[in-house]
Amino acid sequence: MVSIRPLKKNDAEQLAILANNVNIWNNVRDYFLHPYSIKDAEFFINLTNEENPKLTFGIDYNNCLCGVVGLVKQNDIYKHSAELGYWLGEPFWGKGIATAAVKLITKYGFNELKLQRLFSGIFEYNKSSMRVLEKCGFQLEGISKKGLIKNQKLWDEYRYALLK
């Protein structure tokens, strides 16, 4: 059973254990720290607890925190859109959890936040994440050739989006 919920202070240890993994870091933005400590997790959880409206959630699988999913609302003329981001701890890969979590945050974004468009940028080598988005109805809008840098190498970014 997959659910999403606000992060709690007592999630810090599990969050740090899952996030302190180079295989996670290789698929997220560089502001996601590596190594990732319990203090980093506590800081992150405190930030998410200040959100109004709530935009960042823990992903639970059988009542165990296994990752994070969230939305970054856009501003100005893009205020009807949000960027979707998510990651799962490596022990939870390949179980359909990310797909279920993306479906839940998509429903939340469209129904509760009244958004009209969700989008996500995926590194060219993260085929699993592309499949997650495709299973959730997101469509490839375009590819930014060598549009991002990770580990001192230029990569293509695959941009997916879904309209309400």
N, CA and C atoms as an extended XYZ file, in Angstrom:
492
Properties=species:S:1:pos:R:3:atomname:S:1:resname:S:1:resid:I:1 pbc="F F F"
N         0.849       -1.192        0.000 N   MET     1
C         0.000        0.000        0.000 CA  MET     1
C         0.889        1.248        0.000 C   MET     1
N         0.664        2.133       -0.956 N   VAL     2
C         1.438        3.370       -1.079 CA  VAL     2
C         0.568        4.543       -0.670 C   VAL     2
N         1.134        5.436        0.133 N   SER     3
C         0.448        6.667        0.515 CA  SER     3
C         1.476        7.783        0.587 C   SER     3
N         0.979        9.014        0.561 N   ILE     4
C         1.851       10.173        0.786 CA  ILE     4
C         1.330       10.911        2.007 C   ILE     4
N         2.262       11.504        2.763 N   ARG     5
C         1.893       12.184        3.997 CA  ARG     5
C         2.957       13.215        4.330 C   ARG     5
N         2.598       14.212        5.162 N   PRO     6
C         3.616       15.174        5.592 CA  PRO     6
C         4.756       14.457        6.319 C   PRO     6
N         5.947       14.972        6.143 N   LEU     7
C         7.100       14.429        6.856 CA  LEU     7
C         7.019       14.813        8.327 C   LEU     7
N         7.503       13.919        9.189 N   LYS     8
C         7.493       14.132       10.632 CA  LYS     8
C         8.928       14.149       11.151 C   LYS     8
N         9.110       14.786       12.289 N   LYS     9
C        10.450       14.858       12.882 CA  LYS     9
C        11.073       13.483       13.056 C   LYS     9
N        10.271       12.493       13.433 N   ASN    10
C        10.848       11.168       13.658 CA  ASN    10
C        11.162       10.416       12.355 C   ASN    10
N        10.971       11.049       11.200 N   ASP    11
C        11.375       10.480        9.911 CA  ASP    11
C        12.845       10.745        9.603 C   ASP    11
N        13.495       11.587       10.376 N   ALA    12
C        14.836       12.071       10.026 CA  ALA    12
C        15.841       10.937        9.831 C   ALA    12
N        15.856        9.977       10.730 N   GLU    13
C        16.848        8.904       10.614 CA  GLU    13
C        16.632        8.072        9.354 C   GLU    13
N        15.407        7.661        9.103 N   GLN    14
C        15.105        6.869        7.907 CA  GLN    14
C        15.367        7.683        6.637 C   GLN    14
N        14.992        8.952        6.657 N   LEU    15
C        15.230        9.820        5.503 CA  LEU    15
C        16.723        9.904        5.200 C   LEU    15
N        17.529       10.097        6.236 N   ALA    16
C        18.975       10.202        6.049 CA  ALA    16
C        19.563        8.889        5.527 C   ALA    16
N        19.106        7.778        6.054 N   ILE    17
C        19.609        6.477        5.593 CA  ILE    17
C        19.322        6.300        4.101 C   ILE    17
N        18.104        6.598        3.680 N   LEU    18
C        17.729        6.421        2.279 CA  LEU    18
C        18.420        7.432        1.360 C   LEU    18
N        18.493        8.681        1.810 N   ALA    19
C        19.013        9.755        0.959 CA  ALA    19
C        20.534        9.740        0.835 C   ALA    19
N        21.206        9.148        1.791 N   ASN    20
C        22.669        9.131        1.776 CA  ASN    20
C        23.167        8.012        0.859 C   ASN    20
N        22.881        8.161       -0.424 N   ASN    21
C        23.156        7.124       -1.403 CA  ASN    21
C        23.501        7.815       -2.724 C   ASN    21
N        24.678        7.551       -3.230 N   VAL    22
C        25.113        8.205       -4.464 CA  VAL    22
C        24.187        7.861       -5.634 C   VAL    22
N        23.548        6.694       -5.606 N   ASN    23
C        22.629        6.333       -6.688 CA  ASN    23
C        21.380        7.196       -6.678 C   ASN    23
N        20.994        7.713       -5.519 N   ILE    24
C        19.912        8.702       -5.450 CA  ILE    24
C        20.450       10.037       -5.965 C   ILE    24
N        21.582       10.445       -5.424 N   TRP    25
C        22.165       11.743       -5.768 CA  TRP    25
C        22.424       11.882       -7.266 C   TRP    25
N        22.761       10.802       -7.935 N   ASN    26
C        23.038       10.858       -9.380 CA  ASN    26
C        21.814       11.210      -10.209 C   ASN    26
N        20.614       11.128       -9.619 N   ASN    27
C        19.383       11.371      -10.366 CA  ASN    27
C        18.603       12.587       -9.880 C   ASN    27
N        19.204       13.388       -9.015 N   VAL    28
C        18.531       14.580       -8.492 CA  VAL    28
C        19.425       15.803       -8.685 C   VAL    28
N        18.874       16.940       -8.404 N   ARG    29
C        19.638       18.185       -8.540 CA  ARG    29
C        20.735       18.267       -7.492 C   ARG    29
N        21.740       19.076       -7.786 N   ASP    30
C        22.903       19.151       -6.904 CA  ASP    30
C        22.614       19.777       -5.549 C   ASP    30
N        21.527       20.522       -5.394 N   TYR    31
C        21.239       21.066       -4.072 CA  TYR    31
C        20.791       19.976       -3.094 C   TYR    31
N        20.470       18.808       -3.603 N   PHE    32
C        20.237       17.626       -2.768 CA  PHE    32
C        21.620       17.165       -2.323 C   PHE    32
N        21.878       17.247       -1.044 N   LEU    33
C        23.228       17.049       -0.532 CA  LEU    33
C        23.696       15.600       -0.610 C   LEU    33
N        24.993       15.446       -0.810 N   HIS    34
C        25.637       14.141       -0.693 CA  HIS    34
C        27.055       14.360       -0.195 C   HIS    34
N        27.448       13.748        0.905 N   PRO    35
C        26.637       12.852        1.732 CA  PRO    35
C        25.462       13.579        2.402 C   PRO    35
N        24.492       12.795        2.876 N   TYR    36
C        23.259       13.320        3.456 CA  TYR    36
C        23.153       12.821        4.894 C   TYR    36
N        23.163       13.760        5.840 N   SER    37
C        23.202       13.423        7.263 CA  SER    37
C        21.825       13.536        7.923 C   SER    37
N        21.738       13.082        9.147 N   ILE    38
C        20.509       13.246        9.919 CA  ILE    38
C        20.211       14.737       10.109 C   ILE    38
N        21.245       15.551       10.313 N   LYS    39
C        21.022       17.005       10.439 CA  LYS    39
C        20.433       17.576        9.149 C   LYS    39
N        20.898       17.089        8.004 N   ASP    40
C        20.329       17.529        6.722 CA  ASP    40
C        18.859       17.136        6.630 C   ASP    40
N        18.549       15.926        7.066 N   ALA    41
C        17.163       15.451        7.052 CA  ALA    41
C        16.291       16.283        7.987 C   ALA    41
N        16.797       16.579        9.174 N   GLU    42
C        16.030       17.394       10.128 CA  GLU    42
C        15.765       18.778        9.556 C   GLU    42
N        16.769       19.381        8.924 N   PHE    43
C        16.609       20.696        8.311 CA  PHE    43
C        15.540       20.646        7.214 C   PHE    43
N        15.621       19.631        6.362 N   PHE    44
C        14.653       19.477        5.275 CA  PHE    44
C        13.238       19.289        5.818 C   PHE    44
N        13.087       18.443        6.794 N   ILE    45
C        11.764       18.196        7.381 CA  ILE    45
C        11.198       19.477        7.970 C   ILE    45
N        12.027       20.255        8.650 N   ASN    46
C        11.567       21.537        9.204 CA  ASN    46
C        11.103       22.479        8.099 C   ASN    46
N        11.835       22.516        6.979 N   LEU    47
C        11.419       23.355        5.843 CA  LEU    47
C        10.058       22.922        5.317 C   LEU    47
N         9.861       21.626        5.175 N   THR    48
C         8.586       21.150        4.628 CA  THR    48
C         7.431       21.420        5.583 C   THR    48
N         7.716       21.427        6.870 N   ASN    49
C         6.653       21.687        7.847 CA  ASN    49
C         6.189       23.140        7.836 C   ASN    49
N         6.986       24.023        7.247 N   GLU    50
C         6.624       25.434        7.140 CA  GLU    50
C         5.807       25.737        5.884 C   GLU    50
N         5.677       24.778        4.994 N   GLU    51
C         4.971       25.014        3.735 CA  GLU    51
C         3.479       25.261        3.963 C   GLU    51
N         2.970       26.248        3.256 N   ASN    52
C         1.544       26.534        3.276 CA  ASN    52
C         1.177       27.106        1.905 C   ASN    52
N         0.546       26.344        1.057 N   PRO    53
C         0.015       25.006        1.270 CA  PRO    53
C         1.125       23.958        1.291 C   PRO    53
N         0.798       22.785        1.752 N   LYS    54
C         1.736       21.662        1.804 CA  LYS    54
C         2.068       21.238        0.382 C   LYS    54
N         3.384       21.143        0.092 N   LEU    55
C         3.839       20.790       -1.252 CA  LEU    55
C         4.766       19.576       -1.274 C   LEU    55
N         5.309       19.200       -0.128 N   THR    56
C         6.296       18.129       -0.048 CA  THR    56
C         5.802       17.053        0.899 C   THR    56
N         5.899       15.800        0.459 N   PHE    57
C         5.350       14.687        1.222 CA  PHE    57
C         6.317       13.515        1.274 C   PHE    57
N         6.267       12.795        2.377 N   GLY    58
C         6.943       11.517        2.447 CA  GLY    58
C         6.117       10.493        1.702 C   GLY    58
N         6.803        9.532        1.097 N   ILE    59
C         6.134        8.412        0.450 CA  ILE    59
C         6.232        7.220        1.400 C   ILE    59
N         5.095        6.673        1.760 N   ASP    60
C         5.054        5.494        2.621 CA  ASP    60
C         4.694        4.272        1.789 C   ASP    60
N         5.378        3.188        2.050 N   TYR    61
C         5.068        1.892        1.457 CA  TYR    61
C         4.905        0.909        2.615 C   TYR    61
N         3.704        0.400        2.778 N   ASN    62
C         3.399       -0.478        3.910 CA  ASN    62
C         3.827        0.157        5.239 C   ASN    62
N         3.472        1.426        5.402 N   ASN    63
C         3.737        2.202        6.618 CA  ASN    63
C         5.215        2.424        6.907 C   ASN    63
N         6.046        2.392        5.876 N   CYS    64
C         7.480        2.657        6.020 CA  CYS    64
C         7.869        3.776        5.063 C   CYS    64
N         8.524        4.806        5.591 N   LEU    65
C         8.985        5.901        4.738 CA  LEU    65
C         9.995        5.353        3.735 C   LEU    65
N         9.742        5.605        2.452 N   CYS    66
C        10.635        5.071        1.419 CA  CYS    66
C        11.112        6.127        0.430 C   CYS    66
N        10.652        7.377        0.562 N   GLY    67
C        11.080        8.420       -0.360 CA  GLY    67
C        10.313        9.697       -0.148 C   GLY    67
N        10.463       10.608       -1.087 N   VAL    68
C         9.844       11.935       -1.007 CA  VAL    68
C         9.292       12.296       -2.380 C   VAL    68
N         8.138       12.959       -2.377 N   VAL    69
C         7.532       13.480       -3.601 CA  VAL    69
C         7.054       14.894       -3.300 C   VAL    69
N         7.169       15.784       -4.283 N   GLY    70
C         6.720       17.146       -4.034 CA  GLY    70
C         6.489       17.935       -5.308 C   GLY    70
N         5.904       19.082       -5.099 N   LEU    71
C         5.623       20.017       -6.178 CA  LEU    71
C         6.287       21.347       -5.870 C   LEU    71
N         6.786       22.001       -6.893 N   VAL    72
C         7.328       23.360       -6.770 CA  VAL    72
C         6.425       24.252       -7.605 C   VAL    72
N         5.560       25.000       -6.910 N   LYS    73
C         4.644       25.889       -7.631 CA  LYS    73
C         5.440       26.972       -8.336 C   LYS    73
N         4.996       27.308       -9.524 N   GLN    74
C         5.650       28.337      -10.325 CA  GLN    74
C         4.987       29.691      -10.059 C   GLN    74
N         5.634       30.744      -10.499 N   ASN    75
C         5.169       32.105      -10.218 CA  ASN    75
C         4.774       32.845      -11.490 C   ASN    75
N         4.241       34.036      -11.268 N   ASP    76
C         3.942       34.987      -12.331 CA  ASP    76
C         3.045       34.333      -13.394 C   ASP    76
N         3.411       34.407      -14.645 N   ILE    77
C         2.546       33.893      -15.708 CA  ILE    77
C         2.492       32.365      -15.739 C   ILE    77
N         3.337       31.707      -14.952 N   TYR    78
C         3.364       30.245      -14.873 CA  TYR    78
C         2.667       29.724      -13.617 C   TYR    78
N         1.921       30.580      -12.936 N   LYS    79
C         1.368       30.230      -11.623 CA  LYS    79
C         0.348       29.096      -11.649 C   LYS    79
N        -0.094       28.686      -12.799 N   HIS    80
C        -1.011       27.544      -12.893 CA  HIS    80
C        -0.261       26.218      -13.015 C   HIS    80
N         1.070       26.280      -12.976 N   SER    81
C         1.918       25.101      -13.166 CA  SER    81
C         2.749       24.807      -11.922 C   SER    81
N         3.198       23.557      -11.837 N   ALA    82
C         4.143       23.168      -10.791 CA  ALA    82
C         5.093       22.122      -11.349 C   ALA    82
N         6.330       22.168      -10.864 N   GLU    83
C         7.304       21.150      -11.210 CA  GLU    83
C         7.184       20.003      -10.219 C   GLU    83
N         7.167       18.805      -10.725 N   LEU    84
C         7.061       17.601       -9.926 CA  LEU    84
C         8.448       17.001       -9.740 C   LEU    84
N         8.746       16.636       -8.505 N   GLY    85
C         9.995       15.939       -8.212 CA  GLY    85
C         9.740       14.793       -7.255 C   GLY    85
N        10.552       13.758       -7.359 N   TYR    86
C        10.386       12.605       -6.482 CA  TYR    86
C        11.659       11.776       -6.487 C   TYR    86
N        11.838       11.047       -5.410 N   TRP    87
C        12.909       10.042       -5.343 CA  TRP    87
C        12.498        8.958       -4.357 C   TRP    87
N        13.008        7.767       -4.597 N   LEU    88
C        12.766        6.618       -3.725 CA  LEU    88
C        14.091        6.051       -3.265 C   LEU    88
N        14.114        5.574       -2.030 N   GLY    89
C        15.281        4.849       -1.561 CA  GLY    89
C        15.511        3.611       -2.417 C   GLY    89
N        16.764        3.294       -2.657 N   GLU    90
C        17.097        2.206       -3.579 CA  GLU    90
C        16.452        0.859       -3.224 C   GLU    90
N        16.301        0.502       -1.946 N   PRO    91
C        15.655       -0.785       -1.658 CA  PRO    91
C        14.202       -0.869       -2.144 C   PRO    91
N        13.611        0.261       -2.513 N   PHE    92
C        12.203        0.308       -2.904 CA  PHE    92
C        12.007        0.448       -4.415 C   PHE    92
N        13.087        0.436       -5.175 N   TRP    93
C        13.001        0.577       -6.621 CA  TRP    93
C        12.338       -0.658       -7.237 C   TRP    93
N        11.625       -0.429       -8.337 N   GLY    94
C        11.080       -1.526       -9.125 CA  GLY    94
C         9.836       -2.186       -8.550 C   GLY    94
N         9.163       -1.535       -7.633 N   LYS    95
C         7.974       -2.108       -6.995 CA  LYS    95
C         6.686       -1.365       -7.362 C   LYS    95
N         6.770       -0.375       -8.252 N   GLY    96
C         5.584        0.402       -8.619 CA  GLY    96
C         5.259        1.512       -7.640 C   GLY    96
N         6.116        1.730       -6.670 N   ILE    97
C         5.862        2.730       -5.626 CA  ILE    97
C         5.902        4.143       -6.197 C   ILE    97
N         6.914        4.438       -7.009 N   ALA    98
C         7.030        5.786       -7.574 CA  ALA    98
C         5.818        6.106       -8.438 C   ALA    98
N         5.363        5.154       -9.222 N   THR    99
C         4.188        5.378      -10.064 CA  THR    99
C         2.974        5.715       -9.202 C   THR    99
N         2.765        4.950       -8.144 N   ALA   100
C         1.629        5.212       -7.250 CA  ALA   100
C         1.756        6.581       -6.589 C   ALA   100
N         2.965        6.938       -6.150 N   ALA   101
C         3.176        8.235       -5.491 CA  ALA   101
C         2.952        9.393       -6.457 C   ALA   101
N         3.410        9.255       -7.693 N   VAL   102
C         3.202       10.310       -8.694 CA  VAL   102
C         1.710       10.468       -8.984 C   VAL   102
N         0.982        9.365       -9.062 N   LYS   103
C        -0.467        9.467       -9.266 CA  LYS   103
C        -1.125       10.209       -8.100 C   LYS   103
N        -0.686        9.940       -6.879 N   LEU   104
C        -1.273       10.602       -5.706 CA  LEU   104
C        -0.960       12.095       -5.681 C   LEU   104
N         0.287       12.474       -5.960 N   ILE   105
C         0.647       13.906       -5.919 CA  ILE   105
C         0.005       14.641       -7.096 C   ILE   105
N        -0.183       13.954       -8.223 N   THR   106
C        -0.855       14.559       -9.378 CA  THR   106
C        -2.303       14.875       -9.030 C   THR   106
N        -2.981       13.935       -8.439 N   LYS   107
C        -4.368       14.159       -8.011 CA  LYS   107
C        -4.439       15.318       -7.026 C   LYS   107
N        -3.527       15.349       -6.065 N   TYR   108
C        -3.469       16.432       -5.090 CA  TYR   108
C        -3.238       17.780       -5.784 C   TYR   108
N        -2.281       17.824       -6.694 N   GLY   109
C        -1.968       19.070       -7.389 CA  GLY   109
C        -3.137       19.611       -8.197 C   GLY   109
N        -3.817       18.740       -8.901 N   PHE   110
C        -4.938       19.167       -9.725 CA  PHE   110
C        -6.190       19.470       -8.896 C   PHE   110
N        -6.499       18.623       -7.935 N   ASN   111
C        -7.754       18.768       -7.191 CA  ASN   111
C        -7.671       19.724       -6.005 C   ASN   111
N        -6.608       19.632       -5.235 N   GLU   112
C        -6.499       20.456       -4.022 CA  GLU   112
C        -5.846       21.814       -4.292 C   GLU   112
N        -4.789       21.808       -5.100 N   LEU   113
C        -4.065       23.056       -5.374 CA  LEU   113
C        -4.612       23.783       -6.598 C   LEU   113
N        -5.519       23.150       -7.320 N   LYS   114
C        -6.167       23.740       -8.503 CA  LYS   114
C        -5.171       24.088       -9.605 C   LYS   114
N        -4.110       23.307       -9.718 N   LEU   115
C        -3.133       23.505      -10.782 CA  LEU   115
C        -3.702       22.992      -12.096 C   LEU   115
N        -3.167       23.487      -13.194 N   GLN   116
C        -3.612       23.080      -14.520 CA  GLN   116
C        -2.560       22.263      -15.263 C   GLN   116
N        -1.295       22.351      -14.803 N   ARG   117
C        -0.205       21.702      -15.531 CA  ARG   117
C         0.888       21.287      -14.554 C   ARG   117
N         1.355       20.055      -14.698 N   LEU   118
C         2.498       19.560      -13.944 CA  LEU   118
C         3.574       19.166      -14.945 C   LEU   118
N         4.822       19.394      -14.579 N   PHE   119
C         5.925       19.032      -15.470 CA  PHE   119
C         7.095       18.510      -14.652 C   PHE   119
N         7.972       17.778      -15.325 N   SER   120
C         9.147       17.229      -14.664 CA  SER   120
C        10.261       17.071      -15.685 C   SER   120
N        11.475       17.374      -15.268 N   GLY   121
C        12.651       17.195      -16.108 CA  GLY   121
C        13.442       15.983      -15.643 C   GLY   121
N        13.782       15.095      -16.570 N   ILE   122
C        14.443       13.841      -16.234 CA  ILE   122
C        15.782       13.750      -16.969 C   ILE   122
N        16.815       13.316      -16.257 N   PHE   123
C        18.125       13.116      -16.872 CA  PHE   123
C        18.018       12.012      -17.922 C   PHE   123
N        18.720       12.163      -19.025 N   GLU   124
C        18.602       11.240      -20.160 CA  GLU   124
C        18.837        9.779      -19.801 C   GLU   124
N        19.618        9.513      -18.795 N   TYR   125
C        19.948        8.140      -18.432 CA  TYR   125
C        18.963        7.521      -17.435 C   TYR   125
N        17.985        8.293      -16.961 N   ASN   126
C        17.045        7.790      -15.952 CA  ASN   126
C        15.771        7.268      -16.630 C   ASN   126
N        15.932        6.160      -17.348 N   LYS   127
C        14.822        5.581      -18.112 CA  LYS   127
C        13.683        5.123      -17.194 C   LYS   127
N        14.002        4.664      -15.985 N   SER   128
C        12.956        4.216      -15.050 CA  SER   128
C        12.033        5.362      -14.687 C   SER   128
N        12.596        6.539      -14.458 N   SER   129
C        11.775        7.689      -14.097 CA  SER   129
C        10.921        8.137      -15.282 C   SER   129
N        11.457        8.022      -16.477 N   MET   130
C        10.654        8.336      -17.665 CA  MET   130
C         9.448        7.406      -17.748 C   MET   130
N         9.666        6.118      -17.472 N   ARG   131
C         8.566        5.150      -17.526 CA  ARG   131
C         7.519        5.454      -16.451 C   ARG   131
N         7.966        5.873      -15.280 N   VAL   132
C         7.018        6.247      -14.222 CA  VAL   132
C         6.085        7.336      -14.731 C   VAL   132
N         6.649        8.392      -15.287 N   LEU   133
C         5.832        9.506      -15.767 CA  LEU   133
C         4.898        9.070      -16.896 C   LEU   133
N         5.408        8.272      -17.811 N   GLU   134
C         4.576        7.803      -18.921 CA  GLU   134
C         3.405        6.967      -18.410 C   GLU   134
N         3.638        6.115      -17.414 N   LYS   135
C         2.560        5.307      -16.837 CA  LYS   135
C         1.504        6.176      -16.169 C   LYS   135
N         1.899        7.375      -15.756 N   CYS   136
C         0.971        8.296      -15.094 CA  CYS   136
C         0.322        9.270      -16.074 C   CYS   136
N         0.550        9.075      -17.369 N   GLY   137
C        -0.099        9.900      -18.377 CA  GLY   137
C         0.693       11.113      -18.829 C   GLY   137
N         1.872       11.338      -18.272 N   PHE   138
C         2.706       12.464      -18.704 CA  PHE   138
C         3.219       12.180      -20.101 C   PHE   138
N         3.365       13.250      -20.882 N   GLN   139
C         3.863       13.120      -22.246 CA  GLN   139
C         5.161       13.884      -22.397 C   GLN   139
N         6.039       13.325      -23.206 N   LEU   140
C         7.299       13.984      -23.507 CA  LEU   140
C         7.018       15.237      -24.326 C   LEU   140
N         7.420       16.377      -23.818 N   GLU   141
C         7.230       17.648      -24.540 CA  GLU   141
C         8.442       18.016      -25.369 C   GLU   141
N         9.605       17.621      -24.894 N   GLY   142
C        10.801       17.978      -25.636 CA  GLY   142
C        12.050       17.528      -24.910 C   GLY   142
N        13.171       17.677      -25.602 N   ILE   143
C        14.463       17.308      -25.053 CA  ILE   143
C        15.373       18.521      -25.150 C   ILE   143
N        15.897       18.949      -24.022 N   SER   144
C        16.887       20.028      -24.000 CA  SER   144
C        18.259       19.382      -24.151 C   SER   144
N        18.819       19.508      -25.339 N   LYS   145
C        20.110       18.882      -25.626 CA  LYS   145
C        21.201       19.502      -24.760 C   LYS   145
N        21.890       18.631      -24.032 N   LYS   146
C        22.985       19.032      -23.130 CA  LYS   146
C        22.539       20.186      -22.235 C   LYS   146
N        21.295       20.094      -21.758 N   GLY   147
C        20.677       21.165      -20.981 CA  GLY   147
C        21.008       21.160      -19.500 C   GLY   147
N        21.691       20.121      -19.022 N   LEU   148
C        22.038       20.105      -17.600 CA  LEU   148
C        23.408       19.473      -17.416 C   LEU   148
N        23.975       19.731      -16.248 N   ILE   149
C        25.280       19.168      -15.929 CA  ILE   149
C        25.175       18.418      -14.609 C   ILE   149
N        25.684       17.191      -14.615 N   LYS   150
C        25.712       16.357      -13.417 CA  LYS   150
C        27.019       15.579      -13.436 C   LYS   150
N        27.702       15.574      -12.317 N   ASN   151
C        28.993       14.881      -12.214 CA  ASN   151
C        29.969       15.346      -13.296 C   ASN   151
N        30.002       16.656      -13.506 N   GLN   152
C        30.903       17.300      -14.458 CA  GLN   152
C        30.708       16.827      -15.904 C   GLN   152
N        29.502       16.340      -16.227 N   LYS   153
C        29.213       15.914      -17.590 CA  LYS   153
C        27.894       16.517      -18.032 C   LYS   153
N        27.832       16.937      -19.297 N   LEU   154
C        26.596       17.468      -19.854 CA  LEU   154
C        25.672       16.327      -20.266 C   LEU   154
N        24.384       16.519      -19.951 N   TRP   155
C        23.369       15.519      -20.251 CA  TRP   155
C        22.150       16.187      -20.874 C   TRP   155
N        21.396       15.419      -21.645 N   ASP   156
C        20.108       15.890      -22.151 CA  ASP   156
C        19.086       15.829      -21.015 C   ASP   156
N        18.141       16.765      -21.039 N   GLU   157
C        17.015       16.725      -20.105 CA  GLU   157
C        15.749       16.430      -20.898 C   GLU   157
N        15.032       15.402      -20.479 N   TYR   158
C        13.755       15.039      -21.081 CA  TYR   158
C        12.659       15.701      -20.256 C   TYR   158
N        11.868       16.551      -20.902 N   ARG   159
C        10.824       17.301      -20.206 CA  ARG   159
C         9.467       16.673      -20.475 C   ARG   159
N         8.826       16.244      -19.399 N   TYR   160
C         7.486       15.635      -19.453 CA  TYR   160
C         6.483       16.576      -18.821 C   TYR   160
N         5.227       16.512      -19.300 N   ALA   161
C         4.168       17.338      -18.718 CA  ALA   161
C         2.827       16.615      -18.812 C   ALA   161
N         1.925       17.047      -17.919 N   LEU   162
C         0.562       16.540      -17.895 CA  LEU   162
C        -0.368       17.703      -17.626 C   LEU   162
N        -1.429       17.791      -18.435 N   LEU   163
C        -2.455       18.820      -18.218 CA  LEU   163
C        -3.627       18.208      -17.467 C   LEU   163
N        -4.294       19.046      -16.667 N   LYS   164
C        -5.446       18.583      -15.925 CA  LYS   164
C        -6.519       18.077      -16.877 C   LYS   164
